[in-house]
Amino acid sequence: MHSAAYYVGAIIISAVFIQASGLDPIVALYGQMIEVPCSNGAVMLENPQLVKWKYDEDDGSPGAILTKGRDPEDVKILATNSYKDRASIAANASLLIAGATLEDEKVFTCMVVTSTDIKEFPVSVEVHKRPLPPQIKDKVKELENDKLTTLGECIAQDAHPPAEVVWSKNGLPLVDDGKTIIITVEKTKDPATGLSSTSSKLQYAAAKADVDSEFTCTVKHVLGANQTSEPLTFSIHYPTERVELEVISNGPIKEGDNVTLKCSADGNPPPTRFNFLLKDQKVTVDDSDTHTLLAVTRDTTGEYKCSLADDDNLQDAKNVTVNFLDISLDPSGKIVRTVGESLAVTVQMNSSGDVKVSWTKDKDKLVQQPKFDSLKYSDAGAYVCEFSTAGIKQSRSFQLVVQGQPTIMKISKARSEDGQHKVLTCEAEGSPEPSVQWSINGTNEQSSYENGKLTHKITVVPTGNLTVSCMVSNELGEDVKYIDVSSLFEDEEKNGKGKAEEGDDQAKLIVGIVIGLILAAAVMGLVYWVYMKKSRQGSWKTGEKESGTSEESKKLEENNHKAEV
């Protein structure tokens, strides 16, 4: 009786422990080894007489798996089902089950028998499996604007527990609103494996803004990170609402250019037939959106339109301006004129816009258009007039030659720096360049000619008084002038005489200055004397006594004396 009461009490205690220890299930991975601890965290008794693993069948009947005695080799497999080949026991009495399946989701009980007690430790086992990567099936090729269309079906296959599928657009989750977004979820289970598959269909009413949108489906599961499908993009069909005409050209349009007109529509798929209205002419193009105007002229300028071939109300217009420039320059080519004549320069222009005009002479820029009222030799040169407007550049030119009979402007002489020679210079004007001939032989001949001005120098050593001539000539005539040249000896005598005369002149000048100063002092004294005399006469008339001091009287007498001298 005592023994029976003891075992009943032990069973009651064991039942309480079963309830307490079965709260925290262990999670096993599908297909992997399951390790079920015997005590599930409780202290294991040392050297148990017997350890037995068992479980409850689905119908509630008990099922035994194996037992283990004191001897580590004393292990008996009791199971006759799949556990017969999959179950084993570890040294710490944990139950090992190979190749976990969903059938292993149950409560396993570890019964421990000692010499004084029997304890049972139930352990709940859950088997999880991560789903396969998401797949999108039955993907639609294109979407229509504002039309509810099934975009595709996203499947999360072979999972336990079942996975959750979320649709996103551009990274933002889509929420079923029953109108433009409808999401239908279906879960199925494989009868052989018990694994679940989650299917999610997305119906979506696309808009024009969804042309570049990216759609993805994401699978969420209790195991591991989320899995996201590759992004999908769709062609969105929508009708044309706007047409745009574009004029394609490289810069401003000018006569002779080819100009392409391009008609663009915002519909998708884009239209392939357009009408181009070229002033009064209508041209229809198929399988193209362009029309090219070849070798345009100024008459091409005007308004151009394009429209859909089947809807003239959808159209756009652009103005095409063809720039042109007509110019003439008078004179042109090579112009020969005589010095002193006048030459009129006339420019005529006809242009589609403002024209920029610039002049150069011999590649040097001129401030304004040249004007020739009386031609000078310096006016000769190459004149170029450049015109530019709206991408058009043209130029006109003329070469001006100014001719004239040579004329000697000046003939001069000078002593050389070493004082041993004389340098004769003949300066003349004329064109073509005159030749020079002297009536005396010379050395060190130098000549320069620029803008019709000629300078010619020679070095001579005259031995006596000479009259030297300089003659200049060209094909239009000649001119000659003379100069007297003395010998170097006579020049030295003249220079000495000139210095003596210069000394005499300086002495005369000094004497004159001294005499002038004396005369000026005498005049001043006379004026003072007259003044004092008149002052004395006035005092006598009034009977007053002269008030001048003796010093003033003395000075007056001295001044009068100087004036008389």
VODOMI-704807 format. One record per residue (C-alpha): residue number from 1; residue in three letters; z, x, y. Coordinates in steps of 0.02 Angstrom, whole numbers. Layout:
BEGIN
SITE vose dose     zz     xx     yy
SITE  NUM  Ala      Z      X      Y
...
***
This chain:
BEGIN
SITE vose dose     zz     xx     yy
SITE    1  Met      0      0      0
SITE    2  His     43    139    117
SITE    3  Ser   -120    230     79
SITE    4  Ala   -225     72    111
SITE    5  Ala   -140     42    277
SITE    6  Tyr   -174    220    325
SITE    7  Tyr   -362    206    290
SITE    8  Val   -373     39    382
SITE    9  Gly   -292    119    533
SITE   10  Ala   -412    265    521
SITE   11  Ile   -561    149    516
SITE   12  Ile   -501     56    673
SITE   13  Ile   -478    221    765
SITE   14  Ser   -651    277    707
SITE   15  Ala   -731    117    773
SITE   16  Val   -655    147    944
SITE   17  Phe   -723    324    943
SITE   18  Ile   -895    262    893
SITE   19  Gln   -904    151   1044
SITE   20  Ala   -848    290   1159
SITE   21  Ser   -962    425   1089
SITE   22  Gly  -1121    320   1082
SITE   23  Leu  -1140    297   1270
SITE   24  Asp  -1249    450   1309
SITE   25  Pro  -1410    455   1206
SITE   26  Ile  -1505    615   1177
SITE   27  Val  -1690    626   1224
SITE   28  Ala  -1813    704   1103
SITE   29  Leu  -1994    747   1136
SITE   30  Tyr  -2127    661   1034
SITE   31  Gly  -2189    773    893
SITE   32  Gln  -2052    902    922
SITE   33  Met  -1894    943    823
SITE   34  Ile  -1746    824    851
SITE   35  Glu  -1573    902    847
SITE   36  Val  -1435    770    834
SITE   37  Pro  -1261    846    860
SITE   38  Cys  -1130    787    736
SITE   39  Ser   -986    761    855
SITE   40  Asn  -1091    723   1009
SITE   41  Gly   -976    831   1114
SITE   42  Ala   -813    798   1019
SITE   43  Val   -713    937    937
SITE   44  Met   -775    968    761
SITE   45  Leu   -645    986    625
SITE   46  Glu   -650   1149    533
SITE   47  Asn   -701   1156    351
SITE   48  Pro   -737    971    321
SITE   49  Gln   -743    920    139
SITE   50  Leu   -899    818    168
SITE   51  Val  -1024    782    307
SITE   52  Lys  -1140    636    285
SITE   53  Trp  -1283    580    399
SITE   54  Lys  -1334    398    393
SITE   55  Tyr  -1415    264    501
SITE   56  Asp  -1444     77    506
SITE   57  Glu  -1611      7    453
SITE   58  Asp  -1701   -118    565
SITE   59  Asp  -1639   -259    454
SITE   60  Gly  -1459   -198    473
SITE   61  Ser  -1443   -121    301
SITE   62  Pro  -1371     56    293
SITE   63  Gly  -1481    205    259
SITE   64  Ala  -1424    376    201
SITE   65  Ile  -1511    537    246
SITE   66  Leu  -1412    683    173
SITE   67  Thr  -1240    753    133
SITE   68  Lys  -1164    926    147
SITE   69  Gly  -1010    992     55
SITE   70  Arg   -895   1139     89
SITE   71  Asp  -1020   1259     17
SITE   72  Pro  -1162   1291    143
SITE   73  Glu  -1284   1277     -1
SITE   74  Asp  -1213   1111    -56
SITE   75  Val  -1340   1000     34
SITE   76  Lys  -1410    842    -46
SITE   77  Ile  -1556    741     22
SITE   78  Leu  -1520    559     -5
SITE   79  Ala  -1668    484     91
SITE   80  Thr  -1818    417      0
SITE   81  Asn  -1925    377    153
SITE   82  Ser  -2004    496    282
SITE   83  Tyr  -1836    581    313
SITE   84  Lys  -1846    651    138
SITE   85  Asp  -1968    785    198
SITE   86  Arg  -1920    794    382
SITE   87  Ala  -1729    800    381
SITE   88  Ser  -1614    952    365
SITE   89  Ile  -1441   1004    425
SITE   90  Ala  -1390   1149    535
SITE   91  Ala  -1240   1264    510
SITE   92  Asn  -1144   1168    643
SITE   93  Ala  -1180   1006    548
SITE   94  Ser  -1312    945    673
SITE   95  Leu  -1451    837    597
SITE   96  Leu  -1624    913    615
SITE   97  Ile  -1776    798    608
SITE   98  Ala  -1950    876    618
SITE   99  Gly  -2101    793    704
SITE  100  Ala  -2013    662    808
SITE  101  Thr  -2093    488    808
SITE  102  Leu  -2047    326    891
SITE  103  Glu  -1971    269    725
SITE  104  Asp  -1835    398    758
SITE  105  Glu  -1769    297    905
SITE  106  Lys  -1610    233    826
SITE  107  Val  -1424    270    808
SITE  108  Phe  -1383    408    686
SITE  109  Thr  -1203    422    623
SITE  110  Cys  -1117    582    569
SITE  111  Met   -973    544    449
SITE  112  Val   -847    685    429
SITE  113  Val   -723    678    283
SITE  114  Thr   -571    791    279
SITE  115  Ser   -420    794    166
SITE  116  Thr   -324    686    287
SITE  117  Asp   -452    586    384
SITE  118  Ile   -625    510    396
SITE  119  Lys   -716    508    564
SITE  120  Glu   -885    441    615
SITE  121  Phe   -987    501    767
SITE  122  Pro  -1135    387    810
SITE  123  Val  -1274    464    919
SITE  124  Ser  -1414    365   1000
SITE  125  Val  -1585    451   1001
SITE  126  Glu  -1731    414   1119
SITE  127  Val  -1904    487   1095
SITE  128  His  -2011    515   1251
SITE  129  Lys  -2193    564   1269
SITE  130  Arg  -2287    613   1427
SITE  131  Pro  -2454    521   1448
SITE  132  Leu  -2621    607   1439
SITE  133  Pro  -2703    652   1607
SITE  134  Pro  -2769    497   1696
SITE  135  Gln  -2949    443   1667
SITE  136  Ile  -3053    328   1775
SITE  137  Lys  -3174    222   1675
SITE  138  Asp  -3311    103   1727
SITE  139  Lys  -3326    183   1898
SITE  140  Val  -3439     84   2012
SITE  141  Lys  -3586    179   2089
SITE  142  Glu  -3582     98   2260
SITE  143  Leu  -3483    -27   2363
SITE  144  Glu  -3544   -163   2478
SITE  145  Asn  -3470   -191   2648
SITE  146  Asp  -3335   -327   2648
SITE  147  Lys  -3375   -374   2467
SITE  148  Leu  -3233   -369   2340
SITE  149  Thr  -3292   -251   2203
SITE  150  Thr  -3207   -174   2051
SITE  151  Leu  -3196     10   2097
SITE  152  Gly  -3142     68   1923
SITE  153  Glu  -3008     67   1789
SITE  154  Cys  -2875    203   1781
SITE  155  Ile  -2794    231   1609
SITE  156  Ala  -2632    324   1570
SITE  157  Gln  -2642    341   1380
SITE  158  Asp  -2515    375   1240
SITE  159  Ala  -2351    375   1334
SITE  160  His  -2174    323   1295
SITE  161  Pro  -2098    242   1386
SITE  162  Pro  -2254    167   1468
SITE  163  Ala  -2318    259   1624
SITE  164  Glu  -2342    187   1799
SITE  165  Val  -2514    196   1883
SITE  166  Val  -2532    201   2074
SITE  167  Trp  -2699    191   2169
SITE  168  Ser  -2716    286   2334
SITE  169  Lys  -2845    302   2473
SITE  170  Asn  -2845    465   2571
SITE  171  Gly  -2672    504   2500
SITE  172  Leu  -2593    336   2549
SITE  173  Pro  -2543    210   2413
SITE  174  Leu  -2643     49   2405
SITE  175  Val  -2543   -112   2399
SITE  176  Asp  -2609   -271   2321
SITE  177  Asp  -2634   -400   2460
SITE  178  Gly  -2729   -527   2357
SITE  179  Lys  -2881   -520   2474
SITE  180  Thr  -2959   -350   2508
SITE  181  Ile  -2854   -257   2378
SITE  182  Ile  -2818   -327   2206
SITE  183  Ile  -2735   -219   2073
SITE  184  Thr  -2724   -281   1892
SITE  185  Val  -2608   -188   1772
SITE  186  Glu  -2611   -204   1582
SITE  187  Lys  -2505   -115   1452
SITE  188  Thr  -2551    -98   1268
SITE  189  Lys  -2466    -16   1119
SITE  190  Asp  -2546     79    977
SITE  191  Pro  -2491     -9    815
SITE  192  Ala  -2497    153    718
SITE  193  Thr  -2399    267    836
SITE  194  Gly  -2309    142    944
SITE  195  Leu  -2366    239   1100
SITE  196  Ser  -2412    139   1254
SITE  197  Ser  -2564    147   1368
SITE  198  Thr  -2563     81   1546
SITE  199  Ser  -2725     18   1622
SITE  200  Ser  -2746    -21   1807
SITE  201  Lys  -2902   -100   1882
SITE  202  Leu  -2935    -89   2070
SITE  203  Gln  -3039   -218   2160
SITE  204  Tyr  -3077   -164   2338
SITE  205  Ala  -3173   -236   2486
SITE  206  Ala  -3248    -82   2571
SITE  207  Ala  -3288    -60   2755
SITE  208  Lys  -3405     58   2848
SITE  209  Ala  -3258    172   2882
SITE  210  Asp  -3239    204   2694
SITE  211  Val  -3398    307   2683
SITE  212  Asp  -3301    470   2669
SITE  213  Ser  -3140    398   2597
SITE  214  Glu  -3067    477   2439
SITE  215  Phe  -2991    366   2305
SITE  216  Thr  -2870    432   2173
SITE  217  Cys  -2756    362   2039
SITE  218  Thr  -2588    442   2004
SITE  219  Val  -2489    425   1842
SITE  220  Lys  -2299    430   1856
SITE  221  His  -2184    457   1707
SITE  222  Val  -2003    499   1671
SITE  223  Leu  -2061    664   1597
SITE  224  Gly  -2130    797   1711
SITE  225  Ala  -2225    795   1876
SITE  226  Asn  -2351    662   1927
SITE  227  Gln  -2531    679   1868
SITE  228  Thr  -2672    636   1989
SITE  229  Ser  -2855    609   1951
SITE  230  Glu  -2998    696   2038
SITE  231  Pro  -3040    610   2204
SITE  232  Leu  -3184    487   2203
SITE  233  Thr  -3301    444   2344
SITE  234  Phe  -3421    298   2350
SITE  235  Ser  -3580    253   2438
SITE  236  Ile  -3546    104   2550
SITE  237  His  -3686    -20   2578
SITE  238  Tyr  -3686   -104   2748
SITE  239  Pro  -3823   -178   2857
SITE  240  Thr  -3896    -95   3011
SITE  241  Glu  -3809   -145   3171
SITE  242  Arg  -3875    -13   3292
SITE  243  Val  -4036     86   3316
SITE  244  Glu  -4048    247   3418
SITE  245  Leu  -4204    336   3481
SITE  246  Glu  -4195    525   3500
SITE  247  Val  -4323    634   3589
SITE  248  Ile  -4330    803   3503
SITE  249  Ser  -4400    952   3600
SITE  250  Asn  -4355   1131   3637
SITE  251  Gly  -4300   1117   3818
SITE  252  Pro  -4391   1020   3955
SITE  253  Ile  -4554    944   3899
SITE  254  Lys  -4711   1017   3975
SITE  255  Glu  -4897    986   3955
SITE  256  Gly  -4964   1047   3789
SITE  257  Asp  -4799   1028   3694
SITE  258  Asn  -4776    927   3535
SITE  259  Val  -4638    798   3554
SITE  260  Thr  -4552    714   3405
SITE  261  Leu  -4475    541   3419
SITE  262  Lys  -4337    505   3293
SITE  263  Cys  -4270    331   3258
SITE  264  Ser  -4097    325   3178
SITE  265  Ala  -4008    173   3108
SITE  266  Asp  -3825    157   3058
SITE  267  Gly  -3860     52   2902
SITE  268  Asn  -3832    114   2725
SITE  269  Pro  -3944    140   2636
SITE  270  Pro  -4040    191   2793
SITE  271  Pro  -4199     96   2833
SITE  272  Thr  -4363    180   2786
SITE  273  Arg  -4484     82   2898
SITE  274  Phe  -4485     89   3087
SITE  275  Asn  -4594     33   3231
SITE  276  Phe  -4628    154   3375
SITE  277  Leu  -4685     72   3536
SITE  278  Leu  -4787    202   3632
SITE  279  Lys  -4815    113   3796
SITE  280  Asp  -4942    -20   3745
SITE  281  Gln  -4970     50   3571
SITE  282  Lys  -4869      4   3416
SITE  283  Val  -4857    126   3271
SITE  284  Thr  -4769     84   3106
SITE  285  Val  -4708    226   2995
SITE  286  Asp  -4659    209   2812
SITE  287  Asp  -4536    320   2718
SITE  288  Ser  -4499    414   2878
SITE  289  Asp  -4396    397   3036
SITE  290  Thr  -4501    509   3151
SITE  291  His  -4664    506   3246
SITE  292  Thr  -4740    658   3335
SITE  293  Leu  -4839    654   3497
SITE  294  Leu  -4963    798   3495
SITE  295  Ala  -5011    903   3646
SITE  296  Val  -4933    787   3774
SITE  297  Thr  -5001    775   3952
SITE  298  Arg  -4931    711   4115
SITE  299  Asp  -5003    541   4069
SITE  300  Thr  -4885    536   3920
SITE  301  Thr  -4739    511   4038
SITE  302  Gly  -4660    339   4017
SITE  303  Glu  -4539    231   3917
SITE  304  Tyr  -4541    236   3728
SITE  305  Lys  -4454    121   3604
SITE  306  Cys  -4415    111   3419
SITE  307  Ser  -4353    -31   3312
SITE  308  Leu  -4333    -86   3131
SITE  309  Ala  -4499   -134   3057
SITE  310  Asp  -4429   -303   3004
SITE  311  Asp  -4321   -335   3158
SITE  312  Asp  -4387   -295   3332
SITE  313  Asn  -4224   -356   3408
SITE  314  Leu  -4135   -199   3346
SITE  315  Gln  -4216    -69   3458
SITE  316  Asp  -4180     75   3576
SITE  317  Ala  -4280    151   3720
SITE  318  Lys  -4293    321   3801
SITE  319  Asn  -4393    389   3949
SITE  320  Val  -4507    536   3912
SITE  321  Thr  -4551    647   4060
SITE  322  Val  -4689    776   4041
SITE  323  Asn  -4673    913   4171
SITE  324  Phe  -4828    991   4249
SITE  325  Leu  -4870   1119   4383
SITE  326  Asp  -5036   1144   4472
SITE  327  Ile  -5046   1290   4593
SITE  328  Ser  -5176   1386   4692
SITE  329  Leu  -5162   1542   4799
SITE  330  Asp  -5285   1597   4931
SITE  331  Pro  -5331   1739   4939
SITE  332  Ser  -5339   1804   4761
SITE  333  Gly  -5403   1959   4675
SITE  334  Lys  -5438   2115   4778
SITE  335  Ile  -5447   2088   4967
SITE  336  Val  -5510   2224   5086
SITE  337  Arg  -5474   2203   5271
SITE  338  Thr  -5478   2311   5427
SITE  339  Val  -5320   2360   5517
SITE  340  Gly  -5281   2241   5661
SITE  341  Glu  -5368   2092   5581
SITE  342  Ser  -5274   1934   5530
SITE  343  Leu  -5262   1864   5354
SITE  344  Ala  -5206   1687   5311
SITE  345  Val  -5108   1661   5148
SITE  346  Thr  -5113   1482   5083
SITE  347  Val  -5017   1409   4935
SITE  348  Gln  -5050   1235   4866
SITE  349  Met  -4940   1152   4733
SITE  350  Asn  -4937    991   4635
SITE  351  Ser  -4786    971   4521
SITE  352  Ser  -4679    844   4429
SITE  353  Gly  -4523    910   4515
SITE  354  Asp  -4453   1039   4633
SITE  355  Val  -4536   1209   4622
SITE  356  Lys  -4449   1375   4649
SITE  357  Val  -4562   1502   4735
SITE  358  Ser  -4531   1689   4748
SITE  359  Trp  -4637   1833   4817
SITE  360  Thr  -4643   2018   4774
SITE  361  Lys  -4741   2162   4847
SITE  362  Asp  -4765   2311   4733
SITE  363  Lys  -4625   2235   4626
SITE  364  Asp  -4503   2231   4773
SITE  365  Lys  -4436   2059   4817
SITE  366  Leu  -4489   1982   4983
SITE  367  Val  -4379   1865   5083
SITE  368  Gln  -4520   1745   5124
SITE  369  Gln  -4706   1716   5106
SITE  370  Pro  -4804   1859   5188
SITE  371  Lys  -4888   1825   5355
SITE  372  Phe  -5023   1938   5424
SITE  373  Asp  -5064   1906   5608
SITE  374  Ser  -5116   2086   5638
SITE  375  Leu  -5136   2191   5483
SITE  376  Lys  -5050   2359   5473
SITE  377  Tyr  -5080   2497   5350
SITE  378  Ser  -4905   2464   5279
SITE  379  Asp  -4959   2287   5232
SITE  380  Ala  -5069   2354   5093
SITE  381  Gly  -5004   2325   4916
SITE  382  Ala  -4999   2211   4763
SITE  383  Tyr  -4930   2038   4805
SITE  384  Val  -4868   1921   4667
SITE  385  Cys  -4810   1742   4692
SITE  386  Glu  -4708   1665   4550
SITE  387  Phe  -4682   1478   4526
SITE  388  Ser  -4557   1393   4410
SITE  389  Thr  -4504   1214   4375
SITE  390  Ala  -4424   1128   4224
SITE  391  Gly  -4469   1259   4094
SITE  392  Ile  -4641   1301   4170
SITE  393  Lys  -4676   1473   4244
SITE  394  Gln  -4838   1529   4324
SITE  395  Ser  -4890   1667   4442
SITE  396  Arg  -5035   1708   4558
SITE  397  Ser  -5074   1874   4642
SITE  398  Phe  -5189   1970   4755
SITE  399  Gln  -5216   2154   4796
SITE  400  Leu  -5226   2189   4983
SITE  401  Val  -5317   2345   5044
SITE  402  Val  -5306   2385   5232
SITE  403  Gln  -5440   2505   5296
SITE  404  Gly  -5469   2587   5464
SITE  405  Gln  -5554   2732   5553
SITE  406  Pro  -5435   2880   5566
SITE  407  Thr  -5347   2907   5732
SITE  408  Ile  -5243   3059   5779
SITE  409  Met  -5077   2997   5848
SITE  410  Lys  -4999   3165   5889
SITE  411  Ile  -5032   3352   5877
SITE  412  Ser  -4887   3472   5904
SITE  413  Lys  -4832   3653   5885
SITE  414  Ala  -4665   3734   5845
SITE  415  Arg  -4598   3906   5802
SITE  416  Ser  -4550   3932   5621
SITE  417  Glu  -4371   3961   5570
SITE  418  Asp  -4395   4148   5548
SITE  419  Gly  -4473   4159   5723
SITE  420  Gln  -4624   4254   5656
SITE  421  His  -4747   4108   5643
SITE  422  Lys  -4801   3949   5726
SITE  423  Val  -4813   3782   5636
SITE  424  Leu  -4950   3662   5691
SITE  425  Thr  -4931   3477   5647
SITE  426  Cys  -5067   3345   5653
SITE  427  Glu  -5012   3162   5633
SITE  428  Ala  -5143   3027   5607
SITE  429  Glu  -5171   2851   5540
SITE  430  Gly  -5314   2789   5435
SITE  431  Ser  -5370   2720   5269
SITE  432  Pro  -5440   2776   5150
SITE  433  Glu  -5337   2934   5162
SITE  434  Pro  -5418   3049   5291
SITE  435  Ser  -5459   3230   5259
SITE  436  Val  -5397   3361   5385
SITE  437  Gln  -5489   3512   5456
SITE  438  Trp  -5413   3640   5577
SITE  439  Ser  -5512   3761   5686
SITE  440  Ile  -5394   3901   5637
SITE  441  Asn  -5349   3973   5471
SITE  442  Gly  -5171   3946   5416
SITE  443  Thr  -5054   3964   5268
SITE  444  Asn  -4918   3859   5185
SITE  445  Glu  -5021   3700   5206
SITE  446  Gln  -4920   3539   5181
SITE  447  Ser  -4983   3360   5181
SITE  448  Ser  -4907   3187   5155
SITE  449  Tyr  -4987   3015   5158
SITE  450  Glu  -4896   2846   5148
SITE  451  Asn  -4935   2672   5213
SITE  452  Gly  -5090   2738   5304
SITE  453  Lys  -4994   2876   5395
SITE  454  Leu  -5047   3056   5371
SITE  455  Thr  -4944   3210   5417
SITE  456  His  -5026   3380   5397
SITE  457  Lys  -4945   3550   5435
SITE  458  Ile  -5008   3728   5433
SITE  459  Thr  -4924   3894   5474
SITE  460  Val  -5018   4020   5586
SITE  461  Val  -4989   4188   5674
SITE  462  Pro  -5088   4181   5838
SITE  463  Thr  -5134   4349   5915
SITE  464  Gly  -5183   4278   6084
SITE  465  Asn  -5204   4119   6184
SITE  466  Leu  -5306   3994   6083
SITE  467  Thr  -5363   3814   6093
SITE  468  Val  -5345   3741   5917
SITE  469  Ser  -5426   3578   5860
SITE  470  Cys  -5372   3457   5721
SITE  471  Met  -5507   3344   5652
SITE  472  Val  -5471   3197   5531
SITE  473  Ser  -5607   3097   5446
SITE  474  Asn  -5641   2969   5311
SITE  475  Glu  -5788   2862   5261
SITE  476  Leu  -5761   2749   5414
SITE  477  Gly  -5763   2885   5548
SITE  478  Glu  -5672   3035   5623
SITE  479  Asp  -5560   3090   5766
SITE  480  Val  -5518   3259   5843
SITE  481  Lys  -5384   3325   5962
SITE  482  Tyr  -5343   3495   6038
SITE  483  Ile  -5188   3597   6074
SITE  484  Asp  -5163   3763   6167
SITE  485  Val  -5074   3895   6066
SITE  486  Ser  -5013   4059   6144
SITE  487  Ser  -4969   4220   6057
SITE  488  Leu  -4791   4253   6002
SITE  489  Phe  -4774   4396   6134
SITE  490  Glu  -4813   4282   6281
SITE  491  Asp  -4690   4153   6216
SITE  492  Glu  -4553   4282   6222
SITE  493  Glu  -4592   4327   6407
SITE  494  Lys  -4596   4145   6455
SITE  495  Asn  -4431   4118   6370
SITE  496  Gly  -4351   4264   6468
SITE  497  Lys  -4418   4201   6635
SITE  498  Gly  -4358   4031   6598
SITE  499  Lys  -4182   4096   6568
SITE  500  Ala  -4178   4189   6738
SITE  501  Glu  -4240   4037   6830
SITE  502  Glu  -4111   3935   6741
SITE  503  Gly  -3973   4054   6806
SITE  504  Asp  -4036   4040   6986
SITE  505  Asp  -4036   3852   6975
SITE  506  Gln  -3856   3852   6915
SITE  507  Ala  -3802   3963   7065
SITE  508  Lys  -3890   3848   7188
SITE  509  Leu  -3803   3700   7112
SITE  510  Ile  -3630   3779   7134
SITE  511  Val  -3664   3822   7318
SITE  512  Gly  -3722   3646   7352
SITE  513  Ile  -3563   3572   7277
SITE  514  Val  -3453   3685   7388
SITE  515  Ile  -3547   3639   7549
SITE  516  Gly  -3534   3455   7504
SITE  517  Leu  -3346   3466   7487
SITE  518  Ile  -3330   3550   7659
SITE  519  Leu  -3435   3418   7743
SITE  520  Ala  -3334   3280   7663
SITE  521  Ala  -3171   3354   7729
SITE  522  Ala  -3243   3367   7905
SITE  523  Val  -3296   3185   7905
SITE  524  Met  -3125   3130   7850
SITE  525  Gly  -3043   3231   7991
SITE  526  Leu  -3159   3157   8122
SITE  527  Val  -3118   2981   8065
SITE  528  Tyr  -2933   3018   8076
SITE  529  Trp  -2951   3090   8252
SITE  530  Val  -3044   2938   8315
SITE  531  Tyr  -2912   2826   8243
SITE  532  Met  -2769   2920   8326
SITE  533  Lys  -2860   2925   8493
SITE  534  Lys  -2878   2737   8495
SITE  535  Ser  -2697   2718   8450
SITE  536  Arg  -2642   2824   8601
SITE  537  Gln  -2751   2728   8721
SITE  538  Gly  -2670   2567   8671
SITE  539  Ser  -2494   2635   8707
SITE  540  Trp  -2541   2696   8880
SITE  541  Lys  -2608   2527   8925
SITE  542  Thr  -2443   2441   8884
SITE  543  Gly  -2341   2576   8968
SITE  544  Glu  -2255   2616   8804
SITE  545  Lys  -2211   2791   8755
SITE  546  Glu  -2306   2871   8612
SITE  547  Ser  -2196   2863   8460
SITE  548  Gly  -2282   2996   8354
SITE  549  Thr  -2178   3144   8296
SITE  550  Ser  -2213   3324   8342
SITE  551  Glu  -2266   3358   8161
SITE  552  Glu  -2395   3219   8166
SITE  553  Ser  -2463   3285   8334
SITE  554  Lys  -2479   3455   8260
SITE  555  Lys  -2576   3390   8110
SITE  556  Leu  -2690   3291   8225
SITE  557  Glu  -2731   3443   8329
SITE  558  Glu  -2769   3542   8171
SITE  559  Asn  -2887   3408   8109
SITE  560  Asn  -2974   3397   8278
SITE  561  His  -2995   3583   8279
SITE  562  Lys  -3073   3580   8104
SITE  563  Ala  -3191   3440   8156
SITE  564  Glu  -3253   3538   8308
SITE  565  Val  -3286   3688   8198
***
